[in-house]
Amino acid sequence: MKEQEILEMQRLIDEGVRRAQSRLWQRAGAAHQSLVVCREGKIIEMVPDVEANIFDSNVGDPLARRRQR
């Protein structure tokens, strides 16, 4: 693989991970649930604030995009 192909693949992987995290955060907020994550070797419980959600409701969600068609 060429260097440019590797960089493009890594960008796509990073974008997919970011979208998955966004959907998980949105779904946890909508269900009034918390998320447990490991940051810097520490276990942290995070509670999504639905009102302060900065993501679009349909960003990266293929089911939501399909319903809009």
ZADO-1210 file (C-alpha; in nm, 4 decimals, padded with zeros to 6 digits):
<atoms>
<atom x="00.0000" y="00.0000" z="00.0000" code="MET" pos="1"/>
<atom x="00.1079" y="00.3506" z="-00.0682" code="LYS" pos="2"/>
<atom x="00.1487" y="00.6057" z="00.2086" code="GLU" pos="3"/>
<atom x="-00.1506" y="00.8067" z="00.0810" code="GLN" pos="4"/>
<atom x="-00.3757" y="00.4963" z="00.0832" code="GLU" pos="5"/>
<atom x="-00.2729" y="00.4174" z="00.4393" code="ILE" pos="6"/>
<atom x="-00.3492" y="00.7721" z="00.5531" code="LEU" pos="7"/>
<atom x="-00.6898" y="00.7668" z="00.3811" code="GLU" pos="8"/>
<atom x="-00.7759" y="00.4310" z="00.5385" code="MET" pos="9"/>
<atom x="-00.6764" y="00.5599" z="00.8838" code="GLN" pos="10"/>
<atom x="-00.8898" y="00.8721" z="00.8315" code="ARG" pos="11"/>
<atom x="-01.1913" y="00.6578" z="00.7411" code="LEU" pos="12"/>
<atom x="-01.1374" y="00.4346" z="01.0448" code="ILE" pos="13"/>
<atom x="-01.1108" y="00.7369" z="01.2747" code="ASP" pos="14"/>
<atom x="-01.4274" y="00.8865" z="01.1262" code="GLU" pos="15"/>
<atom x="-01.6150" y="00.5591" z="01.1775" code="GLY" pos="16"/>
<atom x="-01.5051" y="00.5368" z="01.5398" code="VAL" pos="17"/>
<atom x="-01.6093" y="00.8988" z="01.6012" code="ARG" pos="18"/>
<atom x="-01.9537" y="00.8333" z="01.4523" code="ARG" pos="19"/>
<atom x="-01.9990" y="00.5169" z="01.6575" code="ALA" pos="20"/>
<atom x="-01.9086" y="00.7048" z="01.9760" code="GLN" pos="21"/>
<atom x="-02.1532" y="00.9798" z="01.8842" code="SER" pos="22"/>
<atom x="-02.4383" y="00.7323" z="01.8275" code="ARG" pos="23"/>
<atom x="-02.3614" y="00.5520" z="02.1528" code="LEU" pos="24"/>
<atom x="-02.3602" y="00.8814" z="02.3452" code="TRP" pos="25"/>
<atom x="-02.6917" y="00.9855" z="02.1860" code="GLN" pos="26"/>
<atom x="-02.8619" y="00.6531" z="02.2559" code="ARG" pos="27"/>
<atom x="-02.7430" y="00.6505" z="02.6164" code="ALA" pos="28"/>
<atom x="-02.8758" y="01.0044" z="02.6629" code="GLY" pos="29"/>
<atom x="-03.2115" y="00.9205" z="02.5050" code="ALA" pos="30"/>
<atom x="-03.2460" y="00.6122" z="02.7266" code="ALA" pos="31"/>
<atom x="-03.1362" y="00.8069" z="03.0375" code="HIS" pos="32"/>
<atom x="-02.8448" y="00.5685" z="03.0928" code="GLN" pos="33"/>
<atom x="-02.4832" y="00.6275" z="03.1834" code="SER" pos="34"/>
<atom x="-02.1690" y="00.5083" z="03.0069" code="LEU" pos="35"/>
<atom x="-01.8721" y="00.3493" z="03.1822" code="VAL" pos="36"/>
<atom x="-01.5367" y="00.4184" z="03.0161" code="VAL" pos="37"/>
<atom x="-01.1692" y="00.3783" z="03.0945" code="CYS" pos="38"/>
<atom x="-00.9656" y="00.6979" z="03.0678" code="ARG" pos="39"/>
<atom x="-00.6007" y="00.7193" z="03.1624" code="GLU" pos="40"/>
<atom x="-00.6286" y="00.3882" z="03.3458" code="GLY" pos="41"/>
<atom x="-00.9260" y="00.4976" z="03.5568" code="LYS" pos="42"/>
<atom x="-01.2844" y="00.3705" z="03.5302" code="ILE" pos="43"/>
<atom x="-01.5265" y="00.6639" z="03.4902" code="ILE" pos="44"/>
<atom x="-01.9053" y="00.6709" z="03.4746" code="GLU" pos="45"/>
<atom x="-02.0296" y="00.9373" z="03.2323" code="MET" pos="46"/>
<atom x="-02.3875" y="01.0629" z="03.2250" code="VAL" pos="47"/>
<atom x="-02.4934" y="01.2188" z="02.8923" code="PRO" pos="48"/>
<atom x="-02.6773" y="01.5490" z="02.9242" code="ASP" pos="49"/>
<atom x="-02.9552" y="01.5281" z="02.6654" code="VAL" pos="50"/>
<atom x="-03.0181" y="01.9053" z="02.6605" code="GLU" pos="51"/>
<atom x="-02.6504" y="01.9854" z="02.6026" code="ALA" pos="52"/>
<atom x="-02.6055" y="01.7264" z="02.3277" code="ASN" pos="53"/>
<atom x="-02.3911" y="01.8925" z="02.0607" code="ILE" pos="54"/>
<atom x="-02.4446" y="01.6262" z="01.7941" code="PHE" pos="55"/>
<atom x="-02.7109" y="01.6255" z="01.5243" code="ASP" pos="56"/>
<atom x="-02.9677" y="01.3584" z="01.5937" code="SER" pos="57"/>
<atom x="-02.9108" y="01.1896" z="01.2564" code="ASN" pos="58"/>
<atom x="-02.5358" y="01.2236" z="01.2106" code="VAL" pos="59"/>
<atom x="-02.3890" y="00.8898" z="01.1156" code="GLY" pos="60"/>
<atom x="-02.7050" y="00.6932" z="01.1900" code="ASP" pos="61"/>
<atom x="-02.7929" y="00.4948" z="00.8761" code="PRO" pos="62"/>
<atom x="-03.1361" y="00.3947" z="01.0071" code="LEU" pos="63"/>
<atom x="-03.2311" y="00.7573" z="01.0686" code="ALA" pos="64"/>
<atom x="-03.1097" y="00.8559" z="00.7219" code="ARG" pos="65"/>
<atom x="-03.3139" y="00.5728" z="00.5681" code="ARG" pos="66"/>
<atom x="-03.6289" y="00.6904" z="00.7460" code="ARG" pos="67"/>
<atom x="-03.5810" y="01.0417" z="00.6065" code="GLN" pos="68"/>
<atom x="-03.5908" y="00.9214" z="00.2443" code="ARG" pos="69"/>
</atoms>
